[in-house]
Amino acid sequence: MNWGIFEGLLSGVNKYSTAFGRIWLSLVFIFRVLVYLVTAERVWSDDHKDFDCNTKQPGCSNVCFDEFFPVSHVRLWALQLILVTCPSLLVVMHVAYREAREKKHREVMGEDGGRLYLNPGKKRGGLWWTYVCSLVFKAGVDTAFLYVFHSFYPKYTLPHVVKCHIAPCPNTVDCFISKPSEKNIFTLFMVVTAAICILLNLVELVYLVSKRCREGLAARRARATGVAHCPDCATSSCKGDDLLSGDLIFLGSDSHPPLLPDLPRDHVKKTTL
């Protein structure tokens, strides 16, 4: 598998991520993808070939290997990395959709027709929800795979010798795993890095939610303070909100809203006539 494709696609995620997201992305590529490509595939390349049992019964070694290794570590890690990185691609696709929509709006309305998004990459509206859902999904995927690994391999470790008594083995036989200590080291390393990635996702999620709550509270306080200092401005603020909502409606509609004249005095003269 060419993991360089994923690296190229996810390189643009840094522009739309927070500091925690950039740390998560660096951790995934340096300590997970790189370790997986350089060492893990080589360590587990001979796991079936060097799995020996002290019997010459045909098929006994294959059956015992399938019993203790239902799914290969390498294939599980490959699937985990693919599922973990896909949500980040959705964020990039959402930003690309916003940019394409903004470009189409400018082509139709012209440069003086306003803008749909002040910054297409800013996490507001639907993009904020896409980013938050991606964090929840990534943390959930890593947690699910940690549970799967623990269910298949208790304590995330491999024993040096396993005892097998499944047919067609004539009796209970001893089977020996190739390089169990080295495999345990890399397994624990991948488990620890996955746990750190989960922690980073949760910290980033808390940061985004708390930041949104602070912004909402600050906006409410500013609005309440403005109304308290100037009660007569309440109606004007409502008109401003209506005007702003009208701008938003205009951005999504095909008709132009009525514009005020550039010269108010001329407008007064015309209306008095």
Secondary structure, DSSP 8 states (H G I E B T S, - for coil): --THHHHHHHGGGGGG--HHHHHHHHHHIIIIIHHIIIIIHHHTTTTTTT-EES---TTHHHHHHHHH-SS-HHHHHHHHHHHHHHHHHHHHHHHHHHHHHHHHHHHHH-TTS--S-S-TTS--THHHHHHHHHHHHHHHHHHHHHHHHHHHSGGG---SEEEE--TTSSS-EEEE-SSHHHHHHHHHHHHHHHHHHHHHHHHHHHHHHHHHHHHHHHHHHHHHHHHHH-TTHHHHHHHHHHHHHHHHHHHTSSS------S-HHHHHHHHH-
